[in-house]
Amino acid sequence: MNGQNRNNIKPGLEVDIVLKQDQRSGKLTRGTVKDLLTKSSNHPHGIKVRLQDGQVGRVKNIHKREE
């Protein structure tokens, strides 16, 4: 799944995001979604989220949980 559609992203999901300061390098940060910050249903650069640790960035990858 990609991080451009808001429907794919829910609090509690593990995702890779790009932080604002890492946009040039493309460095990814992994974490768990706390809040969705983008209001529109999709965004070409990825839905903006806040992670549990407070970091904010745009979702690039969504990880499936092994259950």
N, C-alpha and C positions, 0 to 999 in steps of 0.2 A: 504494500500500500504506500502511496505517496502522501506527503504532508500538505498538499495543496487544497484538499477538500476537508472542510470543517466536520462533515459527517463521519470521517474516519478517525477523528481524534476525540478521546474522552479522558477526563481526569482518571489517573491511576495507570495509564498506558506508559510503557517505556519507549522513549523516542530519542533520536539524535537531533540536536538543534545546532544552528549556527548563531553564535552570539554576535552582537553588533560589531564588536572590535575584531572579530574573526572573519568578517565577510570577505575581505580581500584574500586571505589565505585559504578560506574554505574549511578551516579546522572545525571538527564536530565535537559537541559536548553531549554526553549521554545522561539522561535523567528521567524522572517520573513526572508526568504532567500534573500540575496542581490546578491551574486556571487557563482557560482559553481567552486570549485577549483580542483576537480578530473577530469582528462581528459579522462580516460578510461570509457567505457560504463557501467561497473559495478565494484563493489569492495566488497569483503566479509565482511568488517567491517563497511560499509556504505560510501556513497559519502561524501567527505569533502566539506563543504560550509562555506561561510562567511555570518553572519547575518547582518541585517540593523544596529545593534549597534556595529558591528566590531568584535564580538566574532567568533572564528573559531572552528569547530568541525565536527564530523561525524554524519550524519542523522540516527536516529533510528526509528522515527515515522513521518508520514506525516498526517496532519490534513485536513479534507475536510472543505472547507468554506461553511457556510450556505448562500445561495443566495436567 
